[in-house]
Structure formats: structure tokens, C-alpha cells
Amino acid sequence: EILRCLVGSEMCIRDSYISASLILNNFKVVIGTSSTVLAQSANEGILAISLMELIPTQDEKEKKYVIDYLKNLSSYIKFPKTFEELNELINNA
């Protein structure tokens, strides 16, 4: 299944059969929650934003584990704590 969306002037393609690592260089920003693609992107100089700090959860221990795991993979991933921070990161990309 292929899902295509037009966001402003940017084309986003999500295909469960294509590895994200094959198309990373086509994007300036990668946004996700806990995918290791965030670390791969960040380590290649692409702005990688995790939404983990913005997602409400009942299990703060699991949330901290995921954030620590991603930070261990790359120190370049951004973790905005507010939607204002998220908007600023995207606008400055």
C-alpha cells in the first residue's frame, strides 16, 4: 500500500515496502516517534524530530526508556516539549 500526501509544496511518500534508508536523502526533515530511522537521519545530517515528549502517556518509565534509547543512538535527534518548539524546528529547517 502506498500513501501519498501533498503538504504545502512537499511530497511525502510512505510505502511499507520501501526502506526509509533508501529515500532519506530526499528529505530535509524526518518526524516520527520512536523509529531508529530518526537516529539514522540525524546521524546523516538530516533534521530528525521525535514527538515522544509531546505524546501523553500513562507509562512514563516506558517513554523515558524510548527517549534514552534514541538519544543513545544519536545525540542529534530533537525532542520538542511543546508544539511551539516543534513549529520553530520545522520553520527553521
TIRO-2110 file (N, C-alpha, C; in Angstrom, 1 decimal):
// TIRO-2110
0.8, -1.2, 0.0, N, 1, A
0.0, 0.0, 0.0, CA, 1, A
0.9, 1.2, 0.0, C, 1, A
0.6, 2.2, -0.8, N, 2, A
1.3, 3.4, -0.9, CA, 2, A
0.4, 4.6, -0.5, C, 2, A
0.9, 5.4, 0.4, N, 3, A
0.1, 6.6, 0.8, CA, 3, A
0.9, 7.8, 0.4, C, 3, A
0.3, 8.7, -0.4, N, 4, A
1.0, 9.9, -0.8, CA, 4, A
0.2, 11.1, -0.3, C, 4, A
0.9, 12.1, 0.2, N, 5, A
0.2, 13.3, 0.7, CA, 5, A
1.0, 14.5, 0.2, C, 5, A
0.3, 15.5, -0.1, N, 6, A
1.0, 16.7, -0.5, CA, 6, A
0.8, 17.7, 0.6, C, 6, A
1.9, 18.1, 1.2, N, 7, A
1.9, 19.1, 2.3, CA, 7, A
2.6, 20.3, 1.8, C, 7, A
1.9, 21.4, 1.6, N, 8, A
2.4, 22.6, 1.1, CA, 8, A
3.0, 22.3, -0.3, C, 8, A
4.3, 22.5, -0.5, N, 9, A
4.9, 22.1, -1.8, CA, 9, A
5.7, 20.9, -1.7, C, 9, A
5.6, 20.2, -0.5, N, 10, A
6.4, 19.0, -0.3, CA, 10, A
5.6, 17.7, -0.5, C, 10, A
6.2, 16.7, -1.2, N, 11, A
5.5, 15.5, -1.4, CA, 11, A
6.1, 14.5, -0.4, C, 11, A
5.2, 13.8, 0.3, N, 12, A
5.6, 12.8, 1.3, CA, 12, A
5.1, 11.4, 0.8, C, 12, A
6.0, 10.5, 0.8, N, 13, A
5.6, 9.1, 0.3, CA, 13, A
5.9, 8.2, 1.5, C, 13, A
4.9, 7.4, 1.8, N, 14, A
5.1, 6.3, 2.8, CA, 14, A
4.6, 5.0, 2.1, C, 14, A
5.6, 4.1, 2.0, N, 15, A
5.3, 2.8, 1.4, CA, 15, A
5.9, 1.8, 2.3, C, 15, A
5.1, 0.9, 2.8, N, 16, A
5.6, -0.1, 3.7, CA, 16, A
6.5, -1.1, 3.1, C, 16, A
6.7, -1.0, 1.8, N, 17, A
7.6, -1.9, 1.1, CA, 17, A
8.9, -1.3, 0.7, C, 17, A
9.1, 0.0, 1.0, N, 18, A
10.4, 0.7, 0.7, CA, 18, A
11.1, 1.0, 2.0, C, 18, A
12.3, 0.7, 2.1, N, 19, A
13.1, 1.0, 3.3, CA, 19, A
13.3, 2.5, 3.4, C, 19, A
13.0, 3.1, 4.5, N, 20, A
13.2, 4.6, 4.7, CA, 20, A
14.7, 5.0, 4.4, C, 20, A
15.6, 4.1, 4.7, N, 21, A
17.0, 4.5, 4.4, CA, 21, A
17.3, 4.7, 3.0, C, 21, A
16.5, 4.2, 2.1, N, 22, A
16.7, 4.4, 0.6, CA, 22, A
16.2, 5.7, 0.1, C, 22, A
15.4, 6.4, 0.9, N, 23, A
14.8, 7.7, 0.4, CA, 23, A
15.1, 8.8, 1.4, C, 23, A
15.9, 8.6, 2.4, N, 24, A
16.2, 9.6, 3.4, CA, 24, A
16.8, 10.9, 2.8, C, 24, A
17.7, 10.7, 1.8, N, 25, A
18.4, 11.9, 1.3, CA, 25, A
17.4, 12.8, 0.5, C, 25, A
16.2, 12.4, 0.3, N, 26, A
15.2, 13.2, -0.4, CA, 26, A
14.5, 14.2, 0.5, C, 26, A
14.8, 14.1, 1.8, N, 27, A
14.0, 14.9, 2.8, CA, 27, A
15.0, 15.8, 3.6, C, 27, A
14.5, 17.0, 4.0, N, 28, A
15.2, 17.9, 4.9, CA, 28, A
14.9, 17.6, 6.4, C, 28, A
13.7, 17.1, 6.6, N, 29, A
13.2, 16.8, 8.0, CA, 29, A
12.5, 15.5, 8.0, C, 29, A
12.8, 14.7, 9.1, N, 30, A
12.2, 13.5, 9.4, CA, 30, A
11.5, 13.6, 10.7, C, 30, A
10.2, 13.3, 10.8, N, 31, A
9.5, 13.4, 12.0, CA, 31, A
8.9, 12.0, 12.3, C, 31, A
9.0, 11.6, 13.6, N, 32, A
8.5, 10.3, 14.0, CA, 32, A
8.4, 10.2, 15.5, C, 32, A
8.1, 9.0, 16.0, N, 33, A
8.1, 8.9, 17.5, CA, 33, A
9.3, 8.1, 18.0, C, 33, A
9.4, 6.9, 17.6, N, 34, A
10.5, 6.1, 18.2, CA, 34, A
11.3, 5.2, 17.2, C, 34, A
11.1, 5.5, 15.9, N, 35, A
11.8, 4.8, 14.9, CA, 35, A
13.3, 5.0, 14.9, C, 35, A
14.1, 4.0, 14.7, N, 36, A
15.5, 4.1, 14.6, CA, 36, A
15.9, 4.9, 13.3, C, 36, A
15.0, 5.1, 12.4, N, 37, A
15.2, 6.0, 11.2, CA, 37, A
15.5, 7.4, 11.7, C, 37, A
15.0, 7.8, 12.8, N, 38, A
15.3, 9.1, 13.3, CA, 38, A
16.8, 9.3, 13.6, C, 38, A
17.3, 8.2, 14.2, N, 39, A
18.8, 8.3, 14.5, CA, 39, A
19.6, 8.2, 13.3, C, 39, A
19.2, 7.4, 12.3, N, 40, A
19.9, 7.3, 11.1, CA, 40, A
19.9, 8.6, 10.4, C, 40, A
18.7, 9.3, 10.3, N, 41, A
18.6, 10.6, 9.7, CA, 41, A
19.5, 11.6, 10.3, C, 41, A
19.4, 11.7, 11.7, N, 42, A
20.1, 12.7, 12.4, CA, 42, A
21.6, 12.5, 12.2, C, 42, A
22.1, 11.3, 12.2, N, 43, A
23.5, 11.0, 12.0, CA, 43, A
24.0, 11.3, 10.6, C, 43, A
23.1, 11.4, 9.7, N, 44, A
23.4, 11.8, 8.3, CA, 44, A
23.2, 13.3, 8.0, C, 44, A
22.9, 14.1, 9.1, N, 45, A
22.8, 15.5, 9.0, CA, 45, A
21.4, 16.0, 8.6, C, 45, A
20.4, 15.1, 8.6, N, 46, A
19.0, 15.5, 8.4, CA, 46, A
18.4, 15.8, 9.7, C, 46, A
17.6, 16.9, 9.7, N, 47, A
16.9, 17.2, 11.0, CA, 47, A
15.9, 16.1, 11.3, C, 47, A
16.1, 15.5, 12.5, N, 48, A
15.2, 14.4, 12.9, CA, 48, A
14.5, 14.9, 14.2, C, 48, A
13.2, 14.8, 14.2, N, 49, A
12.4, 15.2, 15.3, CA, 49, A
11.6, 14.1, 15.8, C, 49, A
11.7, 13.8, 17.1, N, 50, A
10.9, 12.8, 17.8, CA, 50, A
9.8, 13.5, 18.5, C, 50, A
8.6, 13.0, 18.4, N, 51, A
7.4, 13.5, 19.0, CA, 51, A
7.1, 12.9, 20.4, C, 51, A
8.1, 12.1, 20.9, N, 52, A
7.9, 11.4, 22.2, CA, 52, A
7.5, 12.3, 23.3, C, 52, A
8.1, 13.5, 23.4, N, 53, A
7.9, 14.4, 24.6, CA, 53, A
6.5, 15.0, 24.5, C, 53, A
5.9, 15.0, 23.3, N, 54, A
4.6, 15.6, 23.1, CA, 54, A
3.4, 14.6, 23.2, C, 54, A
3.7, 13.3, 23.3, N, 55, A
2.7, 12.3, 23.4, CA, 55, A
2.4, 12.0, 24.9, C, 55, A
1.1, 12.2, 25.2, N, 56, A
0.7, 11.9, 26.6, CA, 56, A
0.8, 10.3, 26.8, C, 56, A
1.3, 9.9, 28.0, N, 57, A
1.4, 8.5, 28.2, CA, 57, A
1.0, 8.2, 29.7, C, 57, A
0.6, 7.0, 30.0, N, 58, A
0.4, 6.6, 31.3, CA, 58, A
1.6, 5.8, 31.9, C, 58, A
2.6, 5.5, 31.0, N, 59, A
3.7, 4.8, 31.4, CA, 59, A
5.0, 5.6, 31.1, C, 59, A
5.3, 6.5, 32.1, N, 60, A
6.4, 7.4, 31.9, CA, 60, A
7.8, 6.6, 31.9, C, 60, A
7.8, 5.5, 32.5, N, 61, A
9.0, 4.7, 32.5, CA, 61, A
9.3, 4.2, 31.1, C, 61, A
8.3, 3.7, 30.4, N, 62, A
8.5, 3.3, 29.0, CA, 62, A
8.9, 4.4, 28.1, C, 62, A
8.2, 5.6, 28.3, N, 63, A
8.5, 6.7, 27.5, CA, 63, A
10.0, 7.1, 27.7, C, 63, A
10.5, 7.2, 28.9, N, 64, A
11.8, 7.5, 29.2, CA, 64, A
12.8, 6.5, 28.6, C, 64, A
12.4, 5.2, 28.6, N, 65, A
13.3, 4.2, 28.0, CA, 65, A
13.4, 4.5, 26.5, C, 65, A
12.3, 4.8, 25.8, N, 66, A
12.4, 5.0, 24.4, CA, 66, A
13.2, 6.3, 24.1, C, 66, A
13.0, 7.3, 24.8, N, 67, A
13.8, 8.5, 24.6, CA, 67, A
15.3, 8.3, 24.9, C, 67, A
15.6, 7.6, 26.0, N, 68, A
17.0, 7.3, 26.2, CA, 68, A
17.6, 6.4, 25.2, C, 68, A
16.9, 5.5, 24.7, N, 69, A
17.3, 4.6, 23.6, CA, 69, A
17.7, 5.4, 22.4, C, 69, A
16.8, 6.3, 22.0, N, 70, A
17.0, 7.1, 20.8, CA, 70, A
18.2, 8.0, 21.0, C, 70, A
18.3, 8.6, 22.2, N, 71, A
19.5, 9.5, 22.5, CA, 71, A
20.8, 8.7, 22.5, C, 71, A
20.8, 7.5, 22.8, N, 72, A
21.9, 6.6, 22.8, CA, 72, A
22.4, 6.4, 21.3, C, 72, A
21.4, 6.3, 20.4, N, 73, A
21.7, 6.0, 19.0, CA, 73, A
22.2, 7.3, 18.3, C, 73, A
21.7, 8.5, 18.7, N, 74, A
22.1, 9.7, 18.1, CA, 74, A
21.9, 10.9, 19.1, C, 74, A
22.9, 11.7, 19.3, N, 75, A
22.7, 12.9, 20.1, CA, 75, A
22.1, 14.0, 19.4, C, 75, A
21.8, 13.8, 18.1, N, 76, A
21.3, 14.9, 17.2, CA, 76, A
19.8, 15.0, 17.1, C, 76, A
19.1, 14.0, 17.6, N, 77, A
17.6, 14.0, 17.5, CA, 77, A
17.1, 15.0, 18.4, C, 77, A
16.1, 15.8, 17.9, N, 78, A
15.4, 16.8, 18.6, CA, 78, A
14.2, 16.3, 19.3, C, 78, A
13.9, 16.7, 20.5, N, 79, A
12.8, 16.2, 21.3, CA, 79, A
12.0, 17.4, 21.8, C, 79, A
11.2, 18.1, 20.9, N, 80, A
10.5, 19.3, 21.4, CA, 80, A
9.5, 18.9, 22.5, C, 80, A
9.4, 19.8, 23.5, N, 81, A
8.4, 19.6, 24.6, CA, 81, A
7.1, 20.3, 24.4, C, 81, A
7.1, 21.2, 23.5, N, 82, A
5.9, 22.0, 23.2, CA, 82, A
5.6, 22.1, 21.7, C, 82, A
4.4, 22.4, 21.3, N, 83, A
4.1, 22.5, 19.9, CA, 83, A
4.8, 23.7, 19.3, C, 83, A
5.0, 24.7, 20.1, N, 84, A
5.7, 25.9, 19.7, CA, 84, A
7.2, 25.5, 19.3, C, 84, A
7.8, 24.7, 20.1, N, 85, A
9.2, 24.3, 19.8, CA, 85, A
9.2, 23.4, 18.5, C, 85, A
8.2, 22.6, 18.4, N, 86, A
8.1, 21.8, 17.2, CA, 86, A
7.9, 22.7, 15.9, C, 86, A
7.1, 23.6, 16.0, N, 87, A
6.8, 24.6, 14.9, CA, 87, A
8.1, 25.3, 14.6, C, 87, A
8.8, 25.8, 15.6, N, 88, A
10.1, 26.5, 15.4, CA, 88, A
11.1, 25.6, 14.7, C, 88, A
11.2, 24.4, 15.1, N, 89, A
12.2, 23.5, 14.5, CA, 89, A
11.9, 23.3, 13.0, C, 89, A
10.6, 23.1, 12.7, N, 90, A
10.2, 22.9, 11.3, CA, 90, A
10.4, 24.1, 10.5, C, 90, A
10.0, 25.3, 11.0, N, 91, A
10.1, 26.5, 10.3, CA, 91, A
11.5, 26.9, 10.0, C, 91, A
12.5, 26.5, 10.9, N, 92, A
13.9, 26.9, 10.7, CA, 92, A
14.7, 25.8, 9.9, C, 92, A
14.0, 24.8, 9.4, N, 93, A
14.7, 23.7, 8.7, CA, 93, A
15.0, 24.2, 7.3, C, 93, A
END
